[in-house]
Amino acid sequence: MSRSTVPVNLADKLAQFSELWSQKNVAVLNDYEVKLAKLKGEFVWHAHEDTDELIMVISGRLTIRLRDGSVVLEPGELFVIPRGVEHCTVTDEETAILLLEPAGTINTGDAGGAMTKAAEILN
Amino acid sequence: MSRSTVPVNLADKLAQFSELWSQKNVAVLNDYEVKLAKLKGEFVWHAHEDTDELIMVISGRLTIRLRDGSVVLEPGELFVIPRGVEHCTVTDEETAILLLEPAGTINTGDAGGAMTKAAEILN
């Protein structure tokens, strides 16, 4: 039996890393990646011109600032940031999120800068 | 402000329906749909020839039977069923899941039959 029958346990995966603002790839769905990240503080304003981005909060509390409002996500809540929409994520406490977007999507989108970092595979 | 800034609360959405084996579309990510469903009992063996399928358990416990093994998912666990792989979902207790797959994916895949049902939008 060569096929994996091991589920992805999100809590177990989150226990494997402590870095902030570093996306960890835990599953692949066609040409999309399922990623986990831990956030605290404020990210950079950016947009993804070519794709929507799904964010679900697993623990903590996340504010997604938009230019015309903001979205607050608690655990068990998700939001899709539409393509081309500038956003900036902010957290007061350490917050764990699940991200879903096409493989290769750059975390800082069109903004670039010091926080730009490729996703890493978490086995 | 015309853009929605309302998060999708999975528990609230699940409280809005009680039907079993009926997929409810709660968000759209590019050409993918995020759907919720409540399952109890056994579904039909089927495969999706053109796409992987992501299933995450929210509550309950789900067994995904494969021809060469099975995967058991508890809450907070997810699994991607690869395209073309025959599978059959089974639950002893009522189980709530989140599904992610391309819009228009048929719930019974290549099998068809009485349990075939298009996803419905849940507002």
gemmi code that builds the backbone of each chain (N, CA, C; Angstrom):
import gemmi

chains = {
    "A": [
        ("MET", (0.843, -1.189, 0.000), (0.000, 0.000, 0.000), (0.880, 1.241, 0.000)),
        ("SER", (0.981, 1.896, -1.126), (1.907, 3.012, -1.227), (1.242, 4.352, -0.958)),
        ("ARG", (-0.058, 4.388, -1.082), (-0.750, 5.680, -0.940), (-0.841, 6.079, 0.532)),
        ("SER", (-0.648, 7.346, 0.804), (-0.770, 7.831, 2.178), (-2.217, 7.736, 2.643)),
        ("THR", (-2.379, 7.194, 3.825), (-3.698, 7.220, 4.450), (-3.606, 7.941, 5.799)),
        ("VAL", (-2.639, 8.824, 5.890), (-2.438, 9.578, 7.125), (-3.115, 10.943, 6.989)),
        ("PRO", (-4.075, 11.228, 7.857), (-4.700, 12.544, 7.774), (-3.744, 13.642, 8.212)),
        ("VAL", (-4.028, 14.858, 7.808), (-3.280, 16.032, 8.267), (-3.982, 16.555, 9.510)),
        ("ASN", (-3.312, 16.419, 10.655), (-3.867, 16.920, 11.914), (-3.323, 18.340, 12.123)),
        ("LEU", (-4.220, 19.299, 12.076), (-3.765, 20.699, 12.083), (-3.048, 21.055, 13.381)),
        ("ALA", (-3.546, 20.571, 14.511), (-2.887, 20.874, 15.798), (-1.484, 20.270, 15.843)),
        ("ASP", (-1.360, 19.037, 15.369), (-0.031, 18.406, 15.344), (0.930, 19.191, 14.455)),
        ("LYS", (0.447, 19.616, 13.310), (1.311, 20.372, 12.390), (1.714, 21.707, 13.006)),
        ("LEU", (0.776, 22.356, 13.671), (1.097, 23.649, 14.289), (2.119, 23.495, 15.414)),
        ("ALA", (2.107, 22.324, 16.058), (3.068, 22.081, 17.146), (4.490, 21.893, 16.622)),
        ("GLN", (4.619, 21.713, 15.313), (5.945, 21.446, 14.732), (6.760, 22.692, 14.417)),
        ("PHE", (6.166, 23.862, 14.579), (6.956, 25.074, 14.290), (6.478, 26.225, 15.168)),
        ("SER", (7.378, 27.181, 15.355), (7.029, 28.330, 16.188), (7.281, 29.669, 15.486)),
        ("GLU", (7.977, 29.622, 14.351), (8.261, 30.870, 13.618), (6.987, 31.616, 13.282)),
        ("LEU", (7.063, 32.922, 13.356), (5.946, 33.757, 12.930), (6.107, 34.132, 11.452)),
        ("TRP", (4.972, 34.355, 10.790), (4.946, 34.856, 9.406), (5.678, 33.944, 8.430)),
        ("SER", (5.648, 32.633, 8.700), (6.295, 31.672, 7.815), (5.253, 30.631, 7.415)),
        ("GLN", (4.945, 30.556, 6.140), (3.886, 29.662, 5.681), (4.412, 28.244, 5.515)),
        ("LYS", (3.688, 27.286, 6.077), (4.080, 25.876, 6.010), (3.047, 25.108, 5.190)),
        ("ASN", (3.501, 24.496, 4.142), (2.620, 23.735, 3.246), (2.349, 22.349, 3.829)),
        ("VAL", (1.079, 22.056, 4.114), (0.737, 20.773, 4.732), (-0.083, 19.859, 3.818)),
        ("ALA", (-0.564, 20.374, 2.704), (-1.325, 19.529, 1.770), (-1.424, 20.242, 0.426)),
        ("VAL", (-1.639, 19.449, -0.608), (-1.779, 19.974, -1.964), (-3.112, 19.509, -2.521)),
        ("LEU", (-3.838, 20.424, -3.122), (-5.132, 20.137, -3.743), (-5.041, 20.631, -5.178)),
        ("ASN", (-4.877, 19.711, -6.117), (-4.620, 20.100, -7.511), (-3.436, 21.073, -7.531)),
        ("ASP", (-3.626, 22.274, -8.070), (-2.515, 23.230, -8.092), (-2.622, 24.275, -6.971)),
        ("TYR", (-3.339, 23.914, -5.937), (-3.453, 24.791, -4.760), (-2.654, 24.195, -3.606)),
        ("GLU", (-2.238, 25.075, -2.699), (-1.567, 24.631, -1.485), (-2.394, 24.984, -0.264)),
        ("VAL", (-2.443, 24.024, 0.675), (-3.021, 24.265, 1.996), (-1.846, 24.561, 2.916)),
        ("LYS", (-1.860, 25.735, 3.536), (-0.716, 26.161, 4.330), (-1.167, 26.594, 5.717)),
        ("LEU", (-0.251, 26.468, 6.672), (-0.478, 26.972, 8.022), (0.508, 28.096, 8.287)),
        ("ALA", (0.109, 29.011, 9.136), (1.033, 30.076, 9.551), (0.637, 30.570, 10.930)),
        ("LYS", (1.642, 31.088, 11.635), (1.422, 31.729, 12.927), (1.754, 33.207, 12.778)),
        ("LEU", (0.866, 34.035, 13.238), (1.003, 35.475, 13.045), (0.956, 36.187, 14.386)),
        ("LYS", (1.706, 37.254, 14.498), (1.535, 38.164, 15.625), (2.064, 39.526, 15.219)),
        ("GLY", (1.252, 40.532, 15.442), (1.634, 41.870, 15.026), (0.983, 42.220, 13.703)),
        ("GLU", (1.703, 42.981, 12.884), (1.102, 43.526, 11.659), (1.934, 43.117, 10.451)),
        ("PHE", (1.270, 42.677, 9.391), (1.946, 42.321, 8.152), (1.997, 43.566, 7.256)),
        ("VAL", (2.442, 43.389, 6.028), (2.506, 44.524, 5.099), (1.228, 44.573, 4.253)),
        ("TRP", (0.818, 45.764, 3.907), (-0.285, 45.921, 2.957), (0.139, 45.341, 1.612)),
        ("HIS", (-0.734, 44.534, 1.032), (-0.424, 43.989, -0.285), (-1.701, 43.467, -0.925)),
        ("ALA", (-1.593, 43.110, -2.194), (-2.707, 42.484, -2.909), (-2.144, 41.372, -3.778)),
        ("HIS", (-3.014, 40.428, -4.101), (-2.646, 39.377, -5.058), (-3.484, 39.618, -6.315)),
        ("GLU", (-2.817, 40.055, -7.368), (-3.564, 40.474, -8.562), (-4.234, 39.312, -9.279)),
        ("ASP", (-3.695, 38.110, -9.106), (-4.163, 36.986, -9.924), (-5.013, 35.977, -9.186)),
        ("THR", (-5.203, 36.144, -7.897), (-5.916, 35.097, -7.180), (-6.610, 35.594, -5.916)),
        ("ASP", (-7.727, 34.959, -5.608), (-8.352, 35.092, -4.300), (-7.471, 34.363, -3.284)),
        ("GLU", (-7.709, 34.647, -1.999), (-6.946, 33.996, -0.926), (-7.910, 33.651, 0.200)),
        ("LEU", (-7.921, 32.388, 0.590), (-8.795, 31.969, 1.689), (-7.984, 31.900, 2.976)),
        ("ILE", (-8.518, 32.514, 4.028), (-7.893, 32.454, 5.345), (-8.923, 31.950, 6.341)),
        ("MET", (-8.544, 30.927, 7.108), (-9.398, 30.446, 8.201), (-8.603, 30.531, 9.497)),
        ("VAL", (-9.209, 31.042, 10.543), (-8.517, 31.119, 11.833), (-8.725, 29.816, 12.598)),
        ("ILE", (-7.620, 29.276, 13.104), (-7.657, 28.051, 13.907), (-7.626, 28.399, 15.393)),
        ("SER", (-6.757, 29.319, 15.775), (-6.732, 29.793, 17.157), (-6.308, 31.255, 17.157)),
        ("GLY", (-6.709, 31.977, 18.184), (-6.392, 33.395, 18.250), (-7.499, 34.226, 17.628)),
        ("ARG", (-7.105, 35.330, 17.037), (-8.079, 36.281, 16.488), (-7.342, 37.138, 15.472)),
        ("LEU", (-7.908, 37.253, 14.301), (-7.222, 37.943, 13.204), (-8.079, 39.074, 12.659)),
        ("THR", (-7.456, 40.220, 12.513), (-8.121, 41.307, 11.793), (-7.496, 41.421, 10.413)),
        ("ILE", (-8.348, 41.406, 9.403), (-7.893, 41.657, 8.034), (-8.349, 43.067, 7.677)),
        ("ARG", (-7.388, 43.986, 7.612), (-7.738, 45.349, 7.229), (-7.868, 45.417, 5.717)),
        ("LEU", (-8.940, 46.055, 5.280), (-9.137, 46.350, 3.864), (-9.161, 47.875, 3.743)),
        ("ARG", (-9.029, 48.401, 2.554), (-9.003, 49.858, 2.419), (-10.361, 50.468, 2.766)),
        ("ASP", (-11.411, 49.656, 2.661), (-12.751, 50.204, 2.916), (-13.457, 49.489, 4.069)),
        ("GLY", (-12.696, 48.948, 5.001), (-13.331, 48.284, 6.143), (-12.367, 47.274, 6.716)),
        ("SER", (-12.867, 46.423, 7.593), (-12.012, 45.354, 8.103), (-12.872, 44.165, 8.486)),
        ("VAL", (-12.232, 43.017, 8.544), (-12.897, 41.761, 8.846), (-12.201, 41.189, 10.075)),
        ("VAL", (-12.955, 40.760, 11.057), (-12.367, 40.134, 12.240), (-12.743, 38.656, 12.234)),
        ("LEU", (-11.738, 37.798, 12.288), (-11.963, 36.356, 12.238), (-11.600, 35.715, 13.574)),
        ("GLU", (-12.541, 34.960, 14.105), (-12.344, 34.158, 15.313), (-12.119, 32.706, 14.874)),
        ("PRO", (-11.700, 31.831, 15.773), (-11.530, 30.415, 15.406), (-12.816, 29.837, 14.805)),
        ("GLY", (-12.645, 29.064, 13.736), (-13.809, 28.480, 13.062), (-14.474, 29.420, 12.074)),
        ("GLU", (-13.811, 30.531, 11.794), (-14.343, 31.469, 10.800), (-13.350, 31.605, 9.649)),
        ("LEU", (-13.880, 31.804, 8.476), (-13.020, 31.985, 7.300), (-13.494, 33.172, 6.488)),
        ("PHE", (-12.597, 33.648, 5.631), (-12.898, 34.775, 4.753), (-12.065, 34.609, 3.487)),
        ("VAL", (-12.663, 34.968, 2.369), (-11.930, 34.951, 1.103), (-11.627, 36.396, 0.703)),
        ("ILE", (-10.354, 36.723, 0.625), (-9.935, 38.045, 0.158), (-9.929, 38.002, -1.363)),
        ("PRO", (-10.769, 38.819, -2.000), (-10.839, 38.747, -3.465), (-9.542, 39.196, -4.119)),
        ("ARG", (-9.283, 38.659, -5.274), (-8.074, 39.046, -6.017), (-8.049, 40.562, -6.218)),
        ("GLY", (-6.869, 41.113, -6.134), (-6.715, 42.536, -6.407), (-7.070, 43.455, -5.255)),
        ("VAL", (-7.562, 42.896, -4.169), (-7.988, 43.729, -3.039), (-6.832, 43.880, -2.045)),
        ("GLU", (-6.433, 45.089, -1.797), (-5.362, 45.347, -0.830), (-5.814, 44.955, 0.565)),
        ("HIS", (-4.919, 44.304, 1.284), (-5.256, 43.884, 2.644), (-4.008, 43.863, 3.506)),
        ("CYS", (-4.234, 43.888, 4.796), (-3.147, 43.893, 5.776), (-3.655, 43.129, 6.998)),
        ("THR", (-2.965, 42.069, 7.367), (-3.415, 41.266, 8.514), (-2.749, 41.761, 9.794)),
        ("VAL", (-3.525, 41.804, 10.847), (-3.060, 42.320, 12.136), (-3.580, 41.417, 13.243)),
        ("THR", (-2.727, 41.101, 14.199), (-3.181, 40.332, 15.363), (-2.557, 40.929, 16.628)),
        ("ASP", (-3.326, 40.937, 17.692), (-2.792, 41.356, 18.994), (-2.128, 40.177, 19.691)),
        ("GLU", (-2.744, 39.019, 19.561), (-2.211, 37.808, 20.184), (-1.718, 36.864, 19.078)),
        ("GLU", (-0.890, 35.891, 19.434), (-0.443, 34.934, 18.426), (-1.658, 34.178, 17.884)),
        ("THR", (-1.719, 34.110, 16.579), (-2.893, 33.569, 15.899), (-2.442, 32.563, 14.859)),
        ("ALA", (-3.109, 31.410, 14.852), (-2.785, 30.369, 13.872), (-3.859, 30.366, 12.788)),
        ("ILE", (-3.404, 30.354, 11.546), (-4.349, 30.373, 10.424), (-4.049, 29.265, 9.436)),
        ("LEU", (-5.093, 28.894, 8.706), (-4.979, 28.034, 7.532), (-5.193, 28.924, 6.316)),
        ("LEU", (-4.321, 28.773, 5.337), (-4.390, 29.548, 4.097), (-4.605, 28.611, 2.929)),
        ("LEU", (-5.363, 29.049, 1.973), (-5.515, 28.249, 0.769), (-5.443, 29.156, -0.447)),
        ("GLU", (-4.513, 28.875, -1.320), (-4.324, 29.685, -2.521), (-3.471, 28.888, -3.510)),
        ("PRO", (-3.385, 29.331, -4.761), (-2.604, 28.567, -5.738), (-1.140, 28.443, -5.312)),
        ("ALA", (-0.546, 27.312, -5.606), (0.868, 27.094, -5.326), (1.676, 28.218, -5.958)),
        ("GLY", (2.658, 28.687, -5.216), (3.537, 29.718, -5.754), (3.084, 31.137, -5.471)),
        ("THR", (1.897, 31.289, -4.861), (1.445, 32.639, -4.508), (2.424, 33.240, -3.495)),
        ("ILE", (2.868, 34.436, -3.742), (3.852, 35.097, -2.876), (3.131, 35.721, -1.680)),
        ("ASN", (3.681, 35.487, -0.486), (2.986, 35.943, 0.727), (2.777, 37.454, 0.773)),
        ("THR", (3.707, 38.205, 0.215), (3.577, 39.662, 0.243), (2.974, 40.220, -1.045)),
        ("GLY", (2.520, 39.331, -1.925), (1.827, 39.761, -3.137), (2.639, 40.743, -3.953)),
        ("ASP", (2.013, 41.896, -4.257), (2.658, 42.910, -5.097), (3.567, 43.840, -4.291)),
        ("ALA", (3.629, 43.643, -2.972), (4.369, 44.602, -2.141), (5.850, 44.260, -2.024)),
        ("GLY", (6.171, 42.959, -1.999), (7.571, 42.560, -1.809), (8.093, 42.989, -0.452)),
        ("GLY", (9.405, 43.104, -0.340), (9.995, 43.604, 0.895), (10.520, 42.500, 1.789)),
        ("ALA", (10.922, 42.908, 2.988), (11.670, 42.034, 3.897), (10.872, 40.835, 4.382)),
        ("MET", (9.556, 40.935, 4.374), (8.762, 39.826, 4.896), (8.418, 38.795, 3.824)),
        ("THR", (8.900, 39.002, 2.617), (8.650, 38.055, 1.537), (9.375, 36.752, 1.840)),
        ("LYS", (8.640, 35.659, 1.777), (9.236, 34.365, 2.109), (8.432, 33.266, 1.416)),
        ("ALA", (9.133, 32.363, 0.774), (8.453, 31.248, 0.110), (7.905, 30.279, 1.155)),
        ("ALA", (6.819, 29.628, 0.819), (6.259, 28.602, 1.707), (7.219, 27.421, 1.784)),
        ("GLU", (7.224, 26.776, 2.951), (8.072, 25.604, 3.145), (7.182, 24.388, 3.370)),
        ("ILE", (7.667, 23.236, 2.927), (6.892, 22.018, 3.130), (7.098, 21.528, 4.558)),
        ("LEU", (6.003, 21.219, 5.234), (6.065, 20.696, 6.591), (5.654, 19.222, 6.531)),
        ("ASN", (6.569, 18.351, 6.811), (6.248, 16.928, 6.689), (5.609, 16.379, 7.963)),
    ],
    "B": [
        ("MET", (-19.703, 51.355, 1.251), (-18.872, 50.150, 1.359), (-19.673, 48.959, 0.839)),
        ("SER", (-19.374, 48.531, -0.355), (-20.187, 47.477, -0.956), (-19.614, 46.087, -0.730)),
        ("ARG", (-18.346, 46.009, -0.401), (-17.726, 44.686, -0.275), (-18.113, 44.037, 1.039)),
        ("SER", (-18.340, 42.740, 1.000), (-18.673, 42.026, 2.231), (-17.473, 41.982, 3.165)),
        ("THR", (-17.716, 42.307, 4.412), (-16.680, 42.134, 5.422), (-17.198, 41.196, 6.508)),
        ("VAL", (-18.113, 40.335, 6.115), (-18.687, 39.386, 7.061), (-17.963, 38.051, 6.920)),
        ("PRO", (-17.339, 37.589, 7.995), (-16.675, 36.287, 7.894), (-17.698, 35.156, 7.785)),
        ("VAL", (-17.249, 34.025, 7.288), (-18.076, 32.809, 7.250), (-17.813, 32.060, 8.550)),
        ("ASN", (-18.820, 32.025, 9.402), (-18.705, 31.291, 10.669), (-19.231, 29.878, 10.436)),
        ("LEU", (-18.362, 28.895, 10.519), (-18.745, 27.534, 10.125), (-19.849, 26.982, 11.029)),
        ("ALA", (-19.770, 27.241, 12.321), (-20.806, 26.732, 13.241), (-22.165, 27.358, 12.925)),
        ("ASP", (-22.157, 28.667, 12.656), (-23.423, 29.331, 12.312), (-24.009, 28.745, 11.032)),
        ("LYS", (-23.154, 28.509, 10.049), (-23.637, 27.957, 8.779), (-24.189, 26.547, 8.982)),
        ("LEU", (-23.504, 25.762, 9.790), (-23.975, 24.393, 10.031), (-25.320, 24.387, 10.760)),
        ("ALA", (-25.556, 25.417, 11.572), (-26.829, 25.484, 12.306), (-28.001, 25.804, 11.391)),
        ("GLN", (-27.689, 26.212, 10.156), (-28.755, 26.627, 9.230), (-29.386, 25.476, 8.448)),
        ("PHE", (-28.840, 24.275, 8.586), (-29.447, 23.164, 7.843), (-29.260, 21.855, 8.602)),
        ("SER", (-30.136, 20.914, 8.315), (-30.048, 19.620, 8.993), (-30.010, 18.445, 8.025)),
        ("GLU", (-30.291, 18.710, 6.748), (-30.272, 17.617, 5.750), (-28.929, 16.906, 5.727)),
        ("LEU", (-28.980, 15.622, 5.541), (-27.761, 14.839, 5.372), (-27.413, 14.733, 3.886)),
        ("TRP", (-26.123, 14.599, 3.594), (-25.618, 14.353, 2.238), (-26.023, 15.447, 1.249)),
        ("SER", (-26.116, 16.675, 1.744), (-26.468, 17.795, 0.887), (-25.386, 18.860, 1.041)),
        ("GLN", (-24.676, 19.152, -0.027), (-23.550, 20.079, 0.072), (-24.040, 21.518, -0.016)),
        ("LYS", (-23.574, 22.338, 0.915), (-23.975, 23.753, 0.972), (-22.753, 24.624, 0.699)),
        ("ASN", (-22.844, 25.434, -0.318), (-21.738, 26.299, -0.711), (-21.717, 27.549, 0.166)),
        ("VAL", (-20.624, 27.744, 0.895), (-20.542, 28.888, 1.811), (-19.502, 29.922, 1.391)),
        ("ALA", (-18.652, 29.606, 0.443), (-17.659, 30.575, -0.027), (-17.099, 30.110, -1.364)),
        ("VAL", (-16.568, 31.068, -2.101), (-15.971, 30.789, -3.409), (-14.536, 31.307, -3.407)),
        ("LEU", (-13.632, 30.470, -3.876), (-12.210, 30.834, -3.978), (-11.814, 30.611, -5.429)),
        ("ASN", (-11.691, 31.679, -6.197), (-11.452, 31.561, -7.638), (-12.520, 30.639, -8.225)),
        ("ASP", (-12.148, 29.553, -8.878), (-13.151, 28.646, -9.439), (-13.387, 27.432, -8.529)),
        ("TYR", (-13.063, 27.557, -7.278), (-13.311, 26.500, -6.304), (-14.466, 26.901, -5.388)),
        ("GLU", (-15.139, 25.887, -4.848), (-16.195, 26.136, -3.868), (-15.802, 25.546, -2.517)),
        ("VAL", (-16.083, 26.315, -1.461), (-15.975, 25.825, -0.092), (-17.390, 25.411, 0.309)),
        ("LYS", (-17.528, 24.145, 0.683), (-18.865, 23.624, 0.968), (-18.897, 22.941, 2.329)),
        ("LEU", (-20.073, 22.923, 2.926), (-20.291, 22.185, 4.160), (-21.273, 21.062, 3.879)),
        ("ALA", (-21.166, 19.980, 4.645), (-22.137, 18.894, 4.526), (-22.212, 18.150, 5.855)),
        ("LYS", (-23.381, 17.558, 6.084), (-23.578, 16.683, 7.244), (-23.800, 15.266, 6.729)),
        ("LEU", (-23.084, 14.341, 7.302), (-23.101, 12.962, 6.819), (-23.490, 12.031, 7.953)),
        ("LYS", (-24.216, 10.989, 7.619), (-24.393, 9.883, 8.567), (-24.700, 8.633, 7.772)),
        ("GLY", (-23.981, 7.567, 8.065), (-24.158, 6.332, 7.312), (-23.090, 6.207, 6.241)),
        ("GLU", (-23.473, 5.630, 5.125), (-22.493, 5.306, 4.088), (-22.886, 5.951, 2.770)),
        ("PHE", (-21.925, 6.532, 2.074), (-22.165, 7.127, 0.764), (-21.878, 6.065, -0.309)),
        ("VAL", (-21.896, 6.463, -1.561), (-21.606, 5.518, -2.644), (-20.118, 5.579, -3.017)),
        ("TRP", (-19.576, 4.446, -3.403), (-18.214, 4.420, -3.944), (-18.189, 5.236, -5.231)),
        ("HIS", (-17.206, 6.112, -5.334), (-17.074, 6.907, -6.556), (-15.670, 7.490, -6.629)),
        ("ALA", (-15.358, 8.056, -7.778), (-14.088, 8.763, -7.960), (-14.371, 10.032, -8.755)),
        ("HIS", (-13.470, 11.006, -8.616), (-13.526, 12.219, -9.433), (-12.316, 12.170, -10.356)),
        ("GLU", (-12.581, 11.961, -11.639), (-11.470, 11.743, -12.567), (-10.630, 12.994, -12.795)),
        ("ASP", (-11.244, 14.168, -12.599), (-10.564, 15.404, -13.002), (-10.033, 16.245, -11.856)),
        ("THR", (-10.278, 15.811, -10.634), (-9.875, 16.707, -9.541), (-9.628, 15.961, -8.243)),
        ("ASP", (-8.687, 16.510, -7.474), (-8.540, 16.123, -6.080), (-9.738, 16.684, -5.291)),
        ("GLU", (-9.915, 16.175, -4.083), (-11.019, 16.646, -3.226), (-10.492, 16.760, -1.800)),
        ("LEU", (-10.644, 17.934, -1.217), (-10.204, 18.137, 0.168), (-11.395, 18.007, 1.110)),
        ("ILE", (-11.223, 17.188, 2.142), (-12.256, 17.032, 3.172), (-11.627, 17.325, 4.526)),
        ("MET", (-12.275, 18.197, 5.299), (-11.846, 18.458, 6.681), (-13.024, 18.183, 7.599)),
        ("VAL", (-12.771, 17.474, 8.678), (-13.855, 17.186, 9.631), (-13.967, 18.317, 10.646)),
        ("ILE", (-15.185, 18.798, 10.837), (-15.456, 19.860, 11.816), (-15.969, 19.244, 13.117)),
        ("SER", (-16.889, 18.302, 13.016), (-17.362, 17.590, 14.205), (-17.710, 16.168, 13.808)),
        ("GLY", (-17.662, 15.257, 14.781), (-17.937, 13.855, 14.479), (-16.661, 13.123, 14.113)),
        ("ARG", (-16.794, 12.162, 13.239), (-15.665, 11.299, 12.881), (-15.991, 10.646, 11.547)),
        ("LEU", (-15.075, 10.724, 10.619), (-15.332, 10.256, 9.259), (-14.312, 9.219, 8.845)),
        ("THR", (-14.808, 8.126, 8.289), (-13.913, 7.170, 7.650), (-14.041, 7.322, 6.143)),
        ("ILE", (-12.894, 7.492, 5.491), (-12.866, 7.500, 4.030), (-12.284, 6.159, 3.605)),
        ("ARG", (-13.130, 5.288, 3.080), (-12.632, 4.006, 2.590), (-12.007, 4.196, 1.220)),
        ("LEU", (-10.833, 3.624, 1.057), (-10.174, 3.576, -0.243), (-10.065, 2.103, -0.609)),
        ("ARG", (-9.781, 1.798, -1.851), (-9.713, 0.386, -2.245), (-8.533, -0.328, -1.586)),
        ("ASP", (-7.529, 0.465, -1.166), (-6.331, -0.158, -0.595), (-6.061, 0.318, 0.839)),
        ("GLY", (-7.112, 0.712, 1.548), (-6.923, 1.159, 2.922), (-8.051, 2.081, 3.324)),
        ("SER", (-7.900, 2.728, 4.453), (-8.899, 3.717, 4.824), (-8.251, 4.797, 5.678)),
        ("VAL", (-8.901, 5.942, 5.711), (-8.422, 7.107, 6.442), (-9.506, 7.476, 7.440)),
        ("VAL", (-9.121, 7.693, 8.685), (-10.096, 8.122, 9.687), (-9.781, 9.560, 10.072)),
        ("LEU", (-10.779, 10.422, 9.938), (-10.594, 11.842, 10.231), (-11.395, 12.252, 11.455)),
        ("GLU", (-10.707, 12.857, 12.399), (-11.321, 13.441, 13.584), (-11.434, 14.963, 13.359)),
        ("PRO", (-12.142, 15.673, 14.220), (-12.229, 17.127, 14.071), (-10.845, 17.779, 14.049)),
        ("GLY", (-10.657, 18.724, 13.146), (-9.362, 19.386, 13.007), (-8.386, 18.622, 12.140)),
        ("GLU", (-8.878, 17.599, 11.458), (-8.016, 16.839, 10.543), (-8.571, 16.939, 9.117)),
        ("LEU", (-7.665, 16.946, 8.174), (-8.086, 16.991, 6.778), (-7.325, 15.959, 5.964)),
        ("PHE", (-7.885, 15.658, 4.796), (-7.270, 14.704, 3.883), (-7.639, 15.105, 2.461)),
        ("VAL", (-6.690, 14.938, 1.555), (-6.961, 15.203, 0.144), (-7.070, 13.866, -0.581)),
        ("ILE", (-8.233, 13.591, -1.131), (-8.433, 12.384, -1.937), (-7.930, 12.695, -3.342)),
        ("PRO", (-6.913, 11.989, -3.799), (-6.356, 12.316, -5.120), (-7.359, 12.029, -6.247)),
        ("ARG", (-7.228, 12.770, -7.311), (-8.105, 12.549, -8.474), (-8.005, 11.095, -8.933)),
        ("GLY", (-9.135, 10.566, -9.340), (-9.148, 9.218, -9.893), (-9.167, 8.112, -8.865)),
        ("VAL", (-9.071, 8.455, -7.596), (-9.026, 7.420, -6.557), (-10.446, 7.135, -6.037)),
        ("GLU", (-10.856, 5.889, -6.163), (-12.184, 5.507, -5.669), (-12.234, 5.640, -4.155)),
        ("HIS", (-13.344, 6.179, -3.672), (-13.504, 6.336, -2.226), (-14.967, 6.246, -1.839)),
        ("CYS", (-15.170, 5.988, -0.566), (-16.518, 5.835, -0.025), (-16.474, 6.349, 1.414)),
        ("THR", (-17.272, 7.363, 1.714), (-17.268, 7.940, 3.056), (-18.302, 7.241, 3.927)),
        ("VAL", (-17.914, 6.979, 5.167), (-18.772, 6.259, 6.114), (-18.676, 6.945, 7.470)),
        ("THR", (-19.799, 7.109, 8.134), (-19.801, 7.647, 9.497), (-20.775, 6.853, 10.352)),
        ("ASP", (-20.390, 6.639, 11.603), (-21.324, 6.025, 12.556), (-22.221, 7.075, 13.187)),
        ("GLU", (-21.620, 8.224, 13.472), (-22.378, 9.317, 14.084), (-22.498, 10.437, 13.067)),
        ("GLU", (-23.429, 11.362, 13.303), (-23.548, 12.497, 12.384), (-22.256, 13.305, 12.410)),
        ("THR", (-21.753, 13.598, 11.234), (-20.440, 14.215, 11.090), (-20.544, 15.412, 10.151)),
        ("ALA", (-19.953, 16.515, 10.582), (-19.965, 17.721, 9.748), (-18.600, 17.894, 9.103)),
        ("ILE", (-18.606, 18.134, 7.806), (-17.348, 18.288, 7.072), (-17.327, 19.568, 6.257)),
        ("LEU", (-16.119, 20.017, 5.994), (-15.865, 21.081, 5.024), (-15.230, 20.411, 3.809)),
        ("LEU", (-15.724, 20.764, 2.638), (-15.225, 20.218, 1.374), (-14.662, 21.346, 0.532)),
        ("LEU", (-13.621, 21.060, -0.189), (-13.106, 22.051, -1.120), (-12.733, 21.371, -2.424)),
        ("GLU", (-13.343, 21.844, -3.491), (-13.101, 21.260, -4.814), (-13.602, 22.248, -5.862)),
        ("PRO", (-13.247, 22.045, -7.120), (-13.682, 22.981, -8.154), (-15.210, 23.067, -8.242)),
        ("ALA", (-15.710, 24.263, -8.504), (-17.148, 24.463, -8.682), (-17.665, 23.492, -9.733)),
        ("GLY", (-18.813, 22.922, -9.467), (-19.432, 22.021, -10.434), (-19.041, 20.572, -10.265)),
        ("THR", (-18.135, 20.273, -9.340), (-17.778, 18.875, -9.090), (-19.020, 18.136, -8.577)),
        ("ILE", (-19.314, 17.009, -9.176), (-20.510, 16.239, -8.821), (-20.220, 15.397, -7.579)),
        ("ASN", (-21.136, 15.421, -6.611), (-20.873, 14.749, -5.328), (-20.646, 13.246, -5.487)),
        ("THR", (-21.306, 12.637, -6.451), (-21.149, 11.195, -6.640), (-20.127, 10.857, -7.743)),
        ("GLY", (-19.438, 11.876, -8.247), (-18.365, 11.639, -9.219), (-18.843, 10.844, -10.416)),
        ("ASP", (-18.132, 9.746, -10.682), (-18.424, 8.915, -11.847), (-19.517, 7.883, -11.575)),
        ("ALA", (-20.021, 7.829, -10.348), (-20.965, 6.771, -9.990), (-22.411, 7.125, -10.314)),
        ("GLY", (-22.760, 8.412, -10.168), (-24.148, 8.813, -10.374), (-25.072, 8.161, -9.369)),
        ("GLY", (-26.348, 8.052, -9.719), (-27.300, 7.376, -8.851), (-28.124, 8.323, -8.005)),
        ("ALA", (-28.895, 7.725, -7.108), (-29.922, 8.457, -6.368), (-29.361, 9.527, -5.442)),
        ("MET", (-28.121, 9.379, -5.027), (-27.573, 10.353, -4.075), (-26.917, 11.550, -4.767)),
        ("THR", (-26.986, 11.570, -6.092), (-26.415, 12.695, -6.832), (-27.236, 13.954, -6.553)),
        ("LYS", (-26.549, 15.006, -6.173), (-27.260, 16.233, -5.834), (-26.313, 17.411, -6.013)),
        ("ALA", (-26.783, 18.448, -6.706), (-25.954, 19.638, -6.889), (-25.816, 20.385, -5.569)),
        ("ALA", (-24.692, 21.063, -5.393), (-24.496, 21.888, -4.204), (-25.465, 23.073, -4.248)),
        ("GLU", (-25.881, 23.498, -3.069), (-26.785, 24.652, -2.958), (-26.065, 25.774, -2.240)),
        ("ILE", (-26.396, 26.996, -2.611), (-25.773, 28.143, -1.935), (-26.464, 28.374, -0.596)),
        ("LEU", (-25.672, 28.523, 0.438), (-26.197, 28.798, 1.772), (-25.838, 30.240, 2.114)),
        ("ASN", (-26.821, 31.100, 2.230), (-26.545, 32.517, 2.490), (-26.389, 32.805, 3.986)),
    ],
}
model = gemmi.Model(1)
for chain_id, residues in chains.items():
    chain = gemmi.Chain(chain_id)
    for i, (resn, *xyz) in enumerate(residues, 1):
        res = gemmi.Residue()
        res.name, res.seqid = resn, gemmi.SeqId(i, " ")
        for name, pos in zip(("N", "CA", "C"), xyz):
            atom = gemmi.Atom()
            atom.name, atom.element = name, gemmi.Element(name[0])
            atom.pos, atom.b_iso = gemmi.Position(*pos), 0.0
            res.add_atom(atom)
        chain.add_residue(res)
    model.add_chain(chain)
structure = gemmi.Structure()
structure.add_model(model)
structure.setup_entities()
